[in-house]
Amino acid sequence: MGAKRLPETDGLLRDFGARVREMRRQQGLTQVELAEISGLHRVTVAKIETGQLDVQLSTVHRLAGGMGVPLSELLRS
């Protein structure tokens, strides 16, 4: 059984996921395309975008690289 997340963490994950989705759509990418260029699975991208997955910094780095944006752009609040 995993550790229970704090409510603040859920909000951060939802906000982060919304940022990823918005940036992906602005670039005209599908979840599948972003997953492929980032080296991730499509389900992983979907879970990130819906705030269901607490991502590691290395995954954020891969997403930023896949979209060609600075890491800081995905991490802004």
N, C-alpha and C positions, 0 to 999 in steps of 0.2 A: 504494500500500500504506500502511495507517494505522500509526500508532505503536503499539508493543506496550505493553499496560497492565501495571502492576505487580500482583503478586498481592494486595497490600493494597487496591488500587483495585477489583479484582473483588469482594472481600468487602464493601467499602463500597457498591458498586452493588447487590449482592444484598440487603444489609440495607435500603438505601433502597427498593428495589423491594418488598420484603416489607412495609415500613411503608406504602407507597402502597396496596398490595393490601388490607392489613388495614383501613386507614381507609376505603377505597372500599367494602369489604364491610360495615363497620359502618354506613355510610350507606345501605346497600341499593342501591348503584349498580352497574350492569354496566360493563364496560370501554367499551362503546359510549357509554353515557350520560356517563361521565366524560370521554371523548374529546370528545364534542359540547359539553359545557358548558365545557370547558377550551380549546376551539379546537384540539385536536390530532387526529391520526388514531388510530383504534383500534389499529392495528399498533404505533404509537409507545407507547401506553399498555401494550400487552402486552409489548413489549421492555423497557420501564422496569421493569415488575413482575417480570420474570424476570432482571433484572440484565444484560441484553444491550446496553443503550444507556447510554453515558456522557452524562448529560443536562447541558444548560446551565442556568445559574441562572434564565434567563428561562422555561425550561420548568417548572422547579420552582415558580416564581411562578405560572404559569398553572394548574398542578395544584392548588396551595394555594387559589387563587381559585375554581377550579371546585368544590372541596369545602368552601369557606367556612371554611378553617382558617388560622391564622397560618403564615407561611412557616417560622418557627422550629419548628413542630410536625413538619414533614416533615424538617427538617434535624437534629433531635435525634439523639444517639447512644445 
